Amino acid sequence: MNKAMDILGTVASLGGVALANKGLSAVWKQVTGNEPPAKNPDEDEAWRDIILWAMITGVVGTVIKVGIARQVSKMESEKKDSGKTSQSEI
């Protein structure tokens, strides 16, 4: 991957994960009535909640990162393929 695509992928991943965490936090608060475990570390949280929160955010974050990386890779591949076609026509 070239540097521009690396940067695009990184920024998109960070933004996507940040938005997902905001959304997950809102859903968690609505469902449980409490802040997510990561936001109140001093309180006595049940291990069940801590593990569940870690699993949910980990899975969602990973899916977003992999999805964005695949999309960026696909865009770069299409760009390379279109460049080869135009050069071979010359």
Secondary structure, 3 states (H helix, E strand, C coil): CCHHHHHHHHHHHHHHHHHHHHHHHHHHHHHHCCCCHHHCCCCCCCHHHHHHHHHHHHHHHHHHHHHHHHHHHHHHHHHHHHHHHHHHHC
